[in-house]
Amino acid sequence: MSKPVLILDCNYVAHRMFHSMGEAMYGEAVIYGFLRDIAILQEEFNSGLIVFAWDVGYGKRRDLFPDYKANRRKDEYTEEEQMAYKDLTTQMRKLREQYLRELGYRNVFFQDGYEADDIIGSVVLHSIKEREAIIVSADQDLWQLLRVNVSCYNPVLKHLLTRDGFVSKWGIEPELWSHVKAIAGCRTDNIPGLTRIGEVTAAKWYQGKLKPTSVAHKKISGEGIEVHNRNIKLTRLPLLGTNKFELREDEVSLEKWNLLIDKLEMPSLRDFVPDMPRGVKQKKKKRSVGFGF
């Protein structure tokens, strides 16, 4: 049985690391925590390959809906907060464009104007085929990608959501989740849905459990059609135009790992060496620290 593929929502992982540190933020701490946690995740799930999916701008969705994520305007932050976010952006760019590749990770994916969610959606639909995969993120938008061979792991709750678990809770197939979000909207992404129609009610609509005489049924079947048709372009993954990505086996080695942590002057990362491919020998890892968020 082949080892599962880990698919990381990298901006989520990095941002959670950043926010968990608060005033303790220093130097390249996000880089340190990110490298530590991918080693922990790789051992936790006995994974032989990692896909790193990154956001690079929100441009394409804002072309469709200008108010998309307008609630996240960074010009409303204090000068100190803006400097901190600038430093975070720099650390993420170093990870994305340099350090992960130096370590031998070969599936570092991003596309200008598209989000990590789109990259993950493309990988699930076009790249992993029959392989088992685990998406690492707390983003509920990704639930639409659940399959018999694809699960979602929330590292904060330490909960693995399977396709069967989703169906048991929501009573619909995961593929319909983007339609539920299109009707209910998404506060996080500033996508307005139908007033007083939440995800539970929208899911009941797709289950056929709303009475035709109910206010919710009339609302969804009426004005809800226009709202759905506007929003589904934003909520369905991947966004139209997302590239397809070819998976390649990683070439991570103990030598590359040690060279990088020496360059970064992070010697304690020697306790968090990731599993090495092709039978590379390594000392037993210590796991005295849990996830960094």
Buried (B, 14 or more C-beta within 10 A) or exposed (E): EEBBBBBBBBBBBBBBBBEBBEEEBEEBBBBBBBBBBBBBBBBBBEBBBBBBBBBBEBEBBBEEBEEBBEEEEEEEEEEEEEEBBEBBEEBBEBBBEEBBBEBBBBBBBBBEBBBBBBBBBBBBBBBBEEBBBBBBBBBBBBBBBBBEBBBBBBBEEEEEBBBEBBEEEBBBBBEBBBBBBBBBBBEEBBBEBBEEBBBEBBBBBBEEEBEEEBEBBBBBEEEBEEBBEBBBBBBBBBBEEBBEBEBEEBEBBBEBBBEBBEEBEBEEBBBBBBBBBEEEEEEEBEEEEEBBB
